[in-house]
Amino acid sequence: MLLARLRLIPLLALMTISLPAQEKSTPPHPIDQAWEAAWNRFYLPKVQTFADYLSSYEPGKEQAHLPTAEEVRRQFPNPCGYGTGMEDGAILGGAMLSTLCDRFSVTREESLRSRAAEVFTGLRRCATVHGVRGFVARNVCPEDGHSSYINSSRDQVTHFVHGLWRYYHSPLADESAKQEIRKLLADVAERMIAFVTPENDYDFCRADGKRCPLGICRMWNVQPHEAARLPMIYAAAWDVTRDERYHAKWRQYVDEAIEQSANPGGQKPAYALLQMQISLEVLHALEPDKALKSKILARMRTVRELGTQRFTSVLAKLAKKTPEEMRMVGPDWRHVPVWKDQKGYPNPQWGPYREIWHLTREAGESALILLMVDADQVTPAQREELRNLPGRFDYLHNSSCGILYHLAFYWKERAEGVLRR
């Protein structure tokens, strides 16, 4: 009996040695953690939109800072919802819808159909819940599923239109969704026709019909990086509806818009360059005139070069940040010590957190710009930076909605096959 037990010892030893190898699992890819964080922490299931930041990593308390329905109804702290976490819902929803289109083109995961339908429903809610035709609210209060701030911006509308346009042309959208998109984009175009006039200084106005005092709703006589927004809206509306009124408006503005887009300037933040690029992307895709199409492509290449410079700059700034700084959470805006008056809009200031939030976002936005045109021109050094970028972030401890743009650049890269070259 003792001899039999002794003979078992080498076998047991082998089994013990081999168990860790058998049980060892591949660690999750950082981008998978970003995906989970986006849906489990930033996504607001009651209204099917995304929030701007986290004020806690504790489950159930991540969005405790969001405005109450009563605060939103009295437009507190300001009519844009600046600083509250309800500032950029239409932007984020449009960006995520575009990301889902790219991911589906790569993986064909059927589960993405329901995800895309949810995001689309949230965007539709932003455009309809208030009953003001063609007005795109920034977000919708999850407490009552209805209240929204009355001051939008051309940035919100740009991502809203681009996301819906991408979804419309994706296999993810069924005929029912396409029919709704036709109406939504037509409504936005109709608001532009009605409000974006010389009498209104080309402002599409707030939900209450009053001029925006900040200038962020002006659609014409704007800066070069904003000039393509108005014809893009009309072009997208025409593309899905074939309404000749929108075609005429598109052709009325597009030549001059592309001329004005020639020199966007080298100091623009990544979000401004990205919004310029997605506007140009729609116009380039739809432009029938070869000469103008070539000029639009040249503008896109200029934006790409500026995005490349921004990408390099952001990576250098990130390298100087400690892991502890990058884990910082946002504040409850009600209790921050500094508020800024923006032409009558009291804006709570986030202090040092603003830079952390912004850097995370800029990293993803500038990487995405690199891939939206001439993706085959990514250099070996840039390819290595793109490959390593997700590993620079602890997505389980990052409180910036910028991680949605990390998903966007990753799935754009996969769709373009950049890292496989």
C-alpha positions in Angstrom: 0.0 0.0 0.0 2.9 2.4 0.9 4.6 1.5 -2.4 1.4 2.4 -4.4 1.1 5.7 -2.6 4.8 6.5 -3.4 4.1 5.7 -7.1 1.3 8.3 -7.1 3.5 11.2 -5.8 5.2 12.0 -9.2 1.8 11.9 -11.0 0.2 14.2 -8.4 3.2 16.5 -8.6 2.7 16.7 -12.4 -1.0 17.4 -12.0 -0.2 20.1 -9.4 2.3 21.8 -11.7 0.1 21.7 -14.7 -3.1 23.1 -13.1 -2.0 26.8 -13.2 -1.4 26.5 -16.9 -4.8 24.9 -17.5 -6.6 27.5 -15.3 -4.7 30.5 -16.6 -7.0 32.6 -18.7 -6.1 35.4 -21.2 -6.5 38.8 -19.6 -9.3 40.9 -21.1 -8.2 43.3 -23.8 -8.3 46.9 -22.4 -10.8 47.8 -25.1 -13.2 45.2 -23.8 -13.0 46.9 -20.4 -13.8 50.2 -22.1 -16.8 48.6 -23.8 -18.2 47.3 -20.5 -17.6 50.6 -18.7 -19.3 52.5 -21.5 -22.5 50.4 -21.1 -22.4 49.8 -17.4 -21.4 53.2 -16.2 -21.9 55.9 -18.8 -25.1 54.6 -20.5 -28.4 55.8 -19.0 -30.8 53.0 -19.7 -33.9 55.0 -18.6 -33.4 57.4 -21.5 -31.0 55.4 -23.7 -28.3 58.1 -23.9 -24.8 58.5 -22.5 -23.6 60.8 -19.7 -20.4 62.9 -19.7 -18.6 61.7 -16.7 -18.5 59.7 -13.5 -18.4 61.2 -10.0 -17.9 57.8 -8.3 -16.7 54.3 -9.2 -19.1 52.8 -6.6 -21.8 50.7 -8.4 -25.1 52.6 -8.6 -23.5 55.9 -7.7 -21.6 56.7 -10.8 -24.1 59.2 -12.0 -25.4 60.5 -8.7 -24.4 64.1 -9.8 -26.9 64.2 -12.7 -29.5 67.1 -12.5 -32.8 66.3 -11.0 -36.0 66.8 -13.1 -36.8 69.8 -11.0 -33.4 71.4 -11.7 -33.7 70.8 -15.4 -37.2 72.2 -15.5 -35.9 75.5 -14.1 -32.8 75.3 -16.4 -30.4 75.2 -13.5 -27.5 75.8 -13.5 -27.7 77.1 -17.1 -29.8 76.4 -20.2 -27.0 74.3 -21.8 -26.6 72.0 -18.8 -22.9 72.9 -18.9 -20.9 71.0 -16.3 -23.7 68.8 -15.1 -23.1 65.5 -17.0 -26.1 66.2 -19.3 -24.1 68.4 -21.7 -23.1 66.1 -24.6 -25.6 63.3 -24.9 -26.5 63.9 -28.6 -22.8 64.1 -29.4 -22.0 60.8 -27.6 -25.0 59.0 -29.0 -24.1 60.0 -32.5 -20.5 58.9 -32.0 -21.5 55.6 -30.4 -24.0 54.9 -33.2 -21.2 55.4 -35.8 -18.9 53.1 -33.7 -21.5 50.4 -33.7 -21.7 50.6 -37.5 -17.9 50.1 -37.7 -17.9 47.2 -35.2 -20.7 45.4 -37.0 -18.8 45.7 -40.3 -16.0 43.8 -38.7 -17.7 41.3 -36.4 -21.3 40.8 -37.7 -22.4 40.3 -34.1 -26.1 40.1 -34.1 -26.3 41.5 -30.5 -25.2 44.8 -32.0 -28.6 45.2 -33.6 -30.3 45.7 -30.3 -27.5 48.0 -29.0 -27.8 50.2 -32.1 -31.6 50.3 -31.8 -31.2 51.5 -28.1 -28.8 54.2 -29.0 -31.0 55.3 -31.9 -34.0 55.4 -29.6 -32.1 57.7 -27.2 -31.1 60.0 -30.1 -34.7 60.1 -31.3 -35.8 60.9 -27.7 -33.4 63.9 -27.8 -35.1 65.2 -30.9 -38.7 64.5 -30.0 -39.3 64.5 -26.2 -39.7 68.3 -26.0 -42.2 68.5 -28.9 -40.1 71.1 -30.8 -39.7 70.0 -34.4 -36.1 69.7 -35.5 -34.6 70.7 -32.2 -31.9 68.3 -30.9 -31.6 68.4 -27.1 -28.3 67.8 -25.5 -29.7 65.0 -23.3 -32.8 63.9 -21.5 -33.1 63.8 -17.7 -33.2 60.1 -16.6 -35.2 61.0 -13.5 -38.4 61.8 -15.4 -37.4 60.7 -18.9 -38.7 63.9 -20.3 -37.0 67.1 -19.1 -34.2 68.7 -21.2 -32.1 71.9 -21.4 -33.3 74.4 -24.0 -30.0 75.4 -25.5 -28.4 73.0 -27.9 -25.4 73.6 -30.2 -24.2 73.0 -33.7 -21.8 70.3 -32.2 -24.8 68.3 -30.9 -26.6 68.5 -34.3 -23.4 67.6 -36.2 -22.9 64.3 -34.4 -26.6 63.6 -34.3 -26.9 63.9 -38.1 -23.7 62.0 -38.8 -24.6 59.1 -36.5 -28.1 58.8 -38.0 -26.7 59.0 -41.5 -24.2 56.2 -40.8 -26.9 54.1 -39.2 -29.2 54.6 -42.1 -26.6 53.2 -44.5 -25.7 50.3 -42.2 -27.2 46.8 -42.3 -28.0 47.4 -38.6 -31.0 49.7 -39.5 -34.3 48.0 -40.5 -36.8 49.7 -42.7 -38.8 51.0 -39.7 -35.7 52.7 -38.4 -34.9 54.1 -41.8 -38.3 55.6 -42.1 -37.9 57.3 -38.7 -34.4 58.6 -39.7 -36.0 60.2 -42.8 -38.4 62.1 -40.6 -35.8 63.1 -38.0 -33.3 64.4 -40.6 -36.0 66.1 -42.5 -37.2 67.8 -39.3 -33.7 69.1 -38.5 -33.4 70.4 -42.1 -36.7 72.1 -41.8 -35.6 73.9 -38.6 -32.5 75.0 -40.4 -34.5 76.4 -43.3 -36.9 78.2 -40.9 -34.4 79.6 -38.4 -31.0 79.8 -40.1 -31.6 83.2 -41.8 -29.9 86.6 -42.0 -32.6 87.9 -39.6 -31.5 85.4 -37.0 -27.8 85.8 -37.7 -28.0 82.3 -39.1 -28.8 80.9 -35.6 -31.1 77.9 -35.3 -32.1 79.2 -31.9 -33.0 77.5 -28.6 -36.0 75.3 -28.0 -38.0 78.3 -26.9 -37.3 80.1 -30.2 -35.0 82.7 -28.7 -31.5 83.4 -30.0 -28.6 81.6 -28.4 -26.5 84.2 -26.6 -23.3 82.1 -26.9 -23.1 81.8 -30.7 -22.9 78.0 -30.5 -26.1 77.6 -32.6 -25.0 79.8 -35.5 -24.7 77.7 -38.6 -23.3 80.2 -41.2 -20.7 83.0 -41.0 -18.8 80.8 -38.6 -15.2 79.6 -38.3 -13.6 77.5 -41.0 -13.9 74.3 -39.0 -17.7 74.9 -38.7 -18.5 76.0 -42.2 -19.4 72.6 -43.6 -22.0 71.8 -41.0 -25.0 73.5 -42.6 -24.6 72.0 -46.1 -23.8 68.6 -44.5 -27.2 68.6 -42.7 -29.0 69.5 -46.0 -27.0 66.9 -47.9 -27.8 64.1 -45.4 -31.5 65.0 -45.3 -31.6 65.0 -49.1 -29.7 61.7 -49.3 -32.3 59.8 -47.2 -35.5 61.6 -48.3 -34.7 62.7 -51.9 -36.6 65.9 -51.2 -35.4 68.5 -53.8 -35.8 71.3 -51.3 -32.9 69.9 -49.3 -30.9 69.3 -52.4 -31.3 73.0 -53.4 -30.1 74.1 -49.9 -27.2 71.7 -50.0 -26.1 73.1 -53.4 -26.7 76.7 -52.2 -24.1 76.5 -49.5 -21.6 73.7 -50.3 -19.2 75.5 -52.7 -18.7 78.5 -50.4 -18.5 76.2 -47.3 -15.6 74.2 -48.8 -13.8 77.4 -49.7 -14.3 78.6 -46.1 -13.0 75.3 -44.8 -9.5 75.7 -46.3 -7.7 77.0 -43.3 -9.2 75.6 -40.0 -6.1 76.6 -38.0 -3.6 74.5 -36.1 -4.8 75.2 -32.5 -8.2 73.7 -32.7 -9.1 71.0 -30.1 -9.6 67.5 -31.3 -13.4 67.6 -30.9 -13.6 70.6 -33.3 -11.4 68.8 -35.9 -13.4 65.6 -35.6 -16.7 67.4 -36.1 -15.2 69.1 -39.2 -14.1 65.8 -40.5 -17.4 64.0 -40.1 -19.1 66.9 -41.8 -16.7 66.7 -44.7 -17.1 62.9 -44.7 -20.8 63.2 -45.5 -20.2 65.9 -48.2 -17.4 63.9 -49.8 -19.5 60.7 -49.9 -22.4 62.5 -51.6 -20.7 65.0 -53.9 -21.4 64.3 -57.6 -19.0 67.0 -59.0 -15.5 65.5 -59.4 -13.7 68.7 -59.0 -15.5 69.7 -55.8 -15.2 66.1 -54.5 -11.5 66.3 -55.0 -11.4 69.7 -53.1 -13.4 68.2 -50.2 -10.9 65.3 -50.0 -8.0 67.9 -49.9 -9.8 69.6 -46.9 -10.1 66.2 -45.2 -6.4 65.6 -45.6 -5.7 68.9 -44.0 -7.8 68.0 -41.1 -6.0 64.6 -40.9 -2.7 66.4 -40.7 -3.9 68.6 -37.9 -5.3 65.6 -36.1 -2.0 63.9 -36.4 -0.3 66.9 -34.7 -2.9 66.8 -32.0 -2.5 63.1 -31.5 1.3 63.6 -30.9 0.7 66.5 -28.5 -1.9 64.6 -26.5 0.3 61.5 -26.1 3.1 63.7 -24.8 0.8 65.3 -22.2 -0.6 61.9 -21.1 3.0 60.7 -20.6 3.3 63.3 -17.8 0.2 62.2 -15.9 0.4 59.7 -13.0 -2.0 56.8 -12.8 -3.5 58.4 -9.7 -4.3 61.6 -11.7 -5.9 59.6 -14.5 -8.2 57.8 -12.0 -9.6 61.1 -10.8 -13.4 61.3 -10.7 -15.5 64.3 -11.6 -17.2 66.5 -9.0 -20.7 67.1 -7.9 -21.0 70.3 -9.9 -23.4 71.8 -7.3 -20.6 72.1 -4.8 -17.6 73.2 -6.9 -15.9 76.4 -5.6 -15.6 78.2 -8.9 -18.3 79.2 -11.3 -17.9 81.2 -14.5 -20.4 83.5 -16.0 -20.8 82.8 -19.8 -22.9 85.7 -21.1 -25.4 85.1 -18.3 -25.1 81.3 -18.1 -23.5 80.3 -14.7 -21.1 77.5 -15.5 -19.7 75.3 -12.7 -16.0 74.7 -13.2 -14.5 71.3 -12.6 -11.0 72.5 -11.6 -8.1 70.0 -12.3 -10.5 67.3 -13.3 -11.3 69.1 -16.6 -7.8 68.4 -18.0 -8.0 64.7 -17.2 -11.5 64.4 -18.7 -10.3 66.3 -21.8 -7.1 64.4 -22.4 -8.9 61.1 -22.3 -11.3 62.4 -24.9 -8.7 64.0 -27.1 -6.7 60.8 -27.3 -9.6 58.9 -28.8 -10.8 61.8 -31.0 -7.4 62.5 -32.5 -6.7 58.8 -33.1 -10.1 58.6 -34.9 -9.2 61.5 -37.1 -6.1 59.7 -38.3 -8.2 56.8 -39.6 -11.1 58.6 -41.3 -9.2 59.3 -44.5 -6.0 57.8 -46.0 -5.9 55.2 -43.3 -3.4 53.4 -45.5 -1.0 56.3 -44.9 -0.6 55.6 -41.2 3.2 55.4 -40.5 4.8 52.5 -38.7 5.4 54.8 -35.7 1.7 55.9 -35.6 0.6 52.3 -36.0 2.6 51.4 -32.9 1.1 54.3 -31.0 -2.4 53.3 -32.0 -1.7 49.7 -31.0 -0.5 50.8 -27.6 -3.0 53.5 -26.9 -5.7 51.3 -25.1 -3.0 49.9 -22.8 -2.1 53.4 -21.6 -5.6 53.6 -19.9 -7.2 51.9 -16.9 -10.7 51.9 -18.3 -12.1 50.5 -15.1 -10.8 53.6 -13.3 -11.4 56.3 -15.9 -14.3 58.7 -15.4 -14.3 60.5 -18.8 -16.8 59.8 -21.5 -13.8 60.1 -23.8 -13.5 56.3 -23.5 -16.4 56.2 -26.1 -14.0 57.7 -28.6 -11.4 55.0 -27.7 -14.0 52.5 -28.8 -14.6 54.6 -31.9 -11.0 54.7 -33.0 -10.4 51.0 -32.2 -13.3 49.8 -34.3 -12.5 52.2 -37.1 -9.0 50.8 -37.1 -10.4 47.3 -37.2 -12.7 48.2 -40.1 -9.8 49.8 -42.0 -7.3 47.0 -41.1 -4.6 49.4 -40.2 -2.7 47.3 -37.7 -2.8 44.3 -40.0 -0.7 46.1 -42.6 
